[in-house]
Amino acid sequence: MSPRQSIRIRRTNYALAEVFVFGTHFYRFPSIPIDKLMKDMKTLKELGFNTLKIQESWCIDNPEEGKIDLSEVESLVEEAQRQGLLIYFGVTMEQVPAWVWRKFPDCRLVNAYGERYEDPTQYVLPSDGKPGPCWHHPGLRYVAEKFMAEVARTIGKHDNIVVWNAWQEIGVWWGIGDSRPFGNIFCYCTRTLARFREWLRKKYGSLEQLNRYWKTRYGDWSEVEPPRRFMAVPSFFDWWYYMNHVYLREVVSWKARILKENDPLHRPVLAHVVSPYIGSELDWSLAKGLDVYGTSFYPGSGDTLSGWEYFYPSDESELNSSEAIKHEMWYSSLKFDYIRCAAEGKEYWAAEFQGGPVHSGFYIGKTPTPDDIRRWIMIALSTGIKGITFWNHRPEIFWIEGHGFGLCTRDGKPTDRAREAGNIGKSLQRWSFIFKKANVPRRSVAILINDVSYIFALGTGEPYSFNHTGVSTKAVQHIKCSIEGIYKTLWNMGVYPDFLPSSKVEEGDLKGYKVAILPFPIALSDVVARGLREFVKEGGILISEACPGRFGEYGLANLSGLAPALEEVFGVKEESVVMCREWEKLRWSPNPRYPKDILPSAVLEGIGPLKGISIKCSLWLQTYELESGAPILSWKKKISGVVNKFGKGEAYLIGTFFGHNPIVYWQNNVSDLIGYILGRAGVRRDKIGRLIRRRLLSPYGEVHFFINTSSEMVMERVKVNKFKSAYDLITRQSLRPMNNTLRIEVKPLSINGLVLEY
């Protein structure tokens, strides 16, 4: 029997496994009047929402030392319970009360110039109080723990709390308030530097070992300092890793622990990022101390676009609508797949989900249509997401975001997009027993995520820019572009990859995959290079972009041009590396510093099995001298791509960053290149005719999503012979197959869903 059940609020350790949380942000200070919020609850429940998100602010509810007043938020929790609604409760600790700043003036973050970051204002915008204080301060921690514990004990008495949020959009958010190159890099206070040195002692064991790897001559641990002005030095690898993988992870884990320990029912704790750190392994670190990991999702905010896209206008013309929607579909899928992989088997959520038009200052974005809302939800569901919370139920009232984001009208009446969302919410509640137990099928292709290249690019690239995901450079954009282009190619082929961090390569976790793809691998650790070597030796297929391991993990050059452990794997020696201009419009090429520094646009021509396939060069062109490898691509009679049999497997080395091409060029042959290699590996594609299919599998049934990326209606037929019953996910209508076959029709640039019960 299928374990169908309605939501029942009861005295128990609430099992998230039973409920697909489908909610909306409902309250944060300042808010519309509470009596209006109370009336909105009934409307939202009738629409199909089962959860309300409440965001609490430390400075608002603890304005004086010893005085904590949670009565306003608690009244909302109580009324929601009476109405049969669940609560997703967030605690915002970066909004520090004035009395705490006054009591602990040295809890402020310190930037690379040695200056305290001074902004003790109490407003939730623009960034929930971020960057906030330095959480290494013991006095600050003590009073923060007291407050979080009281919140968990008081609010946790209510049975309808389903999950806590320990940190909304995790991060320091370096981009707030200082335009100087290093004015927003934190934290250089004495406590953090002491903690950093302690961590270095554990990592290296001795000062002599640290000096060996950092290429320094420190005489005492007290002299050890992170870089402050110039980041392209070995110590930057450890400094960036420490402040992100260690400091941020420890803080979010600490917050989660305090909330869970003091909650009478010890309910799950979530935290989420504003967007996945594409190219970095940071998401895996942040997720470790949490029960649920998530991301915000605002496709209308423009964060899916870099400006390098082939359809991005170079003048004042409008974005091509159909191309932008195609791009949005696969890119949204990439973001959720990234979070899925980082969660490593835990639940993953769209913890903030765009519900209305993006408003930011004088920018007024397009109001999403019901079709937009349906497409966004269906893409998220197709990746196996386990919770969706919209931002937010009514339009925002506060300044820079005012009038934006609301699902409903300003007076709380449902819009067509709210009805569309609520209708899907009803479907999710009906089939929560399938969705909550469903997983994506086992993947056979892994895209490798390599923190060494990411940190190398952060330290190398110019200019520095600062935003809500931290420091970025043009070099980081190259990493993202390659990853995105490779993912896009696979997605359109009906092949769905995992993202695998290099730390997992070290642990041998590549063994379960047929193919591993290595994007923009200009810096590699020796350990990862040896792990890749072992993967190929044992029968795996490795596809690498140009220059794998040109630099080591501390930024020192491997003068052979390749990681030493990989030369034999690819069966080549490097001959040369040159820069070449992009095709069509310029996107990243610098001005040349000397005649013929940068080659004109170039193309690699296929040889042998790749004859007829041409690959445009992006950024660099690497050529090779053969050892044991066989040529598959050439440029002006020079070898620019090879395949080599090594052990039981094969290794492909392509002499440019081919992952860029699907992003920046309308026409490219990357799908032919990758398709040929995947065919040799026996990788199956999940397509039904012209429709891309994504599946979720559970013990009680399956959900199939059919994606139409064309500009015309598509009809295909799908076999359903092993299922007891079939339903349309949106309409919930029962479908009757003919000869065990269902006819599937999908509108242009849209997605349909099929629920199949065993």
Stockholm file with secondary structure:
# STOCKHOLM 1.0

chainA/1-758         MSPRQSIRIRRTNYALAEVFVFGTHFYRFPSIPIDKLMKDMKTLKELGFNTLKIQESWCIDNPEEGKIDLSEVESLVEEAQRQGLLIYFGVTMEQVPAWVWRKFPDCRLVNAYGERYEDPTQYVLPSDGKPGPCWHHPGLRYVAEKFMAEVARTIGKHDNIVVWNAWQEIGVWWGIGDSRPFGNIFCYCTRTLARFREWLRKKYGSLEQLNRYWKTRYGDWSEVEPPRRFMAVPSFFDWWYYMNHVYLREVVSWKARILKENDPLHRPVLAHVVSPYIGSELDWSLAKGLDVYGTSFYPGSGDTLSGWEYFYPSDESELNSSEAIKHEMWYSSLKFDYIRCAAEGKEYWAAEFQGGPVHSGFYIGKTPTPDDIRRWIMIALSTGIKGITFWNHRPEIFWIEGHGFGLCTRDGKPTDRAREAGNIGKSLQRWSFIFKKANVPRRSVAILINDVSYIFALGTGEPYSFNHTGVSTKAVQHIKCSIEGIYKTLWNMGVYPDFLPSSKVEEGDLKGYKVAILPFPIALSDVVARGLREFVKEGGILISEACPGRFGEYGLANLSGLAPALEEVFGVKEESVVMCREWEKLRWSPNPRYPKDILPSAVLEGIGPLKGISIKCSLWLQTYELESGAPILSWKKKISGVVNKFGKGEAYLIGTFFGHNPIVYWQNNVSDLIGYILGRAGVRRDKIGRLIRRRLLSPYGEVHFFINTSSEMVMERVKVNKFKSAYDLITRQSLRPMNNTLRIEVKPLSINGLVLEY
#=GR chainA/1-758 SS CCCCCCCCCCSSCCCGGGCCEEEEEEECSSCSCHHHHHHHHHHHHHHTCCEEEEEEEHHHHCCBTTBCCCHHHHHHHHHHHHTTCEEEEEEECSSCCHHHHHHCGGGBCBBTTSCBCCCCCCCSTTTTTTTCBCTTCHHHHHHHHHHHHHHHHHHTTSTTEEEEEEEETCSCCTTSSCCSTTTTCBCCSHHHHHHHHHHHHHHHSSHHHHHHHHTCCCSSGGGCCCCSSCCCSHHHHHHHHIIIIIIIHHHHHHHHHHHHHHSTTCCCEEEEESSCCTTCSHHHHHHTTCSEEEEEECGGGTTTCCSCSTTSCSSSCCCCHHHHHHHHHHHHHHHHHHHHHHHTTSEEEEEEEECSCCEETTEECCCCCHHHHHHHHHHHHHTTCCEEEEECSSCCCSGGGTTCSCSSCTTSCCCHHHHHHHHHHHHHHHTHHHHTTCBCCCCSEEEEECHHHHHHHHHHCSSCEEETTEEECHHHHHHHHHHHHHHHHHHHHTCCCEEEEHHHHHTTGGGGCSEEEECSCSBCCHHHHHHHHHHHHTTCEEEECSCTTSBCTTSCBCTTSSCHHHHHHHTEEEEEEEEECCSSSCSSCCCCSSTTSEECCCEEEECGGGTTCEEECCEEEEEEEESSCEEEEEETTEEEEEEEEETTEEEEEESSCGGGHHHHCSSCCHHHHHHHHHHHHTCCCCEETTEEEEEEEETTEEEEEEEECSSSCEEEEEECTTCSEEEETTTCCEECCBTTEEEEEECTTEEEEEEEEC
#=GC SS_cons         CCCCCCCCCCSSCCCGGGCCEEEEEEECSSCSCHHHHHHHHHHHHHHTCCEEEEEEEHHHHCCBTTBCCCHHHHHHHHHHHHTTCEEEEEEECSSCCHHHHHHCGGGBCBBTTSCBCCCCCCCSTTTTTTTCBCTTCHHHHHHHHHHHHHHHHHHTTSTTEEEEEEEETCSCCTTSSCCSTTTTCBCCSHHHHHHHHHHHHHHHSSHHHHHHHHTCCCSSGGGCCCCSSCCCSHHHHHHHHIIIIIIIHHHHHHHHHHHHHHSTTCCCEEEEESSCCTTCSHHHHHHTTCSEEEEEECGGGTTTCCSCSTTSCSSSCCCCHHHHHHHHHHHHHHHHHHHHHHHTTSEEEEEEEECSCCEETTEECCCCCHHHHHHHHHHHHHTTCCEEEEECSSCCCSGGGTTCSCSSCTTSCCCHHHHHHHHHHHHHHHTHHHHTTCBCCCCSEEEEECHHHHHHHHHHCSSCEEETTEEECHHHHHHHHHHHHHHHHHHHHTCCCEEEEHHHHHTTGGGGCSEEEECSCSBCCHHHHHHHHHHHHTTCEEEECSCTTSBCTTSCBCTTSSCHHHHHHHTEEEEEEEEECCSSSCSSCCCCSSTTSEECCCEEEECGGGTTCEEECCEEEEEEEESSCEEEEEETTEEEEEEEEETTEEEEEESSCGGGHHHHCSSCCHHHHHHHHHHHHTCCCCEETTEEEEEEEETTEEEEEEEECSSSCEEEEEECTTCSEEEETTTCCEECCBTTEEEEEECTTEEEEEEEEC
//
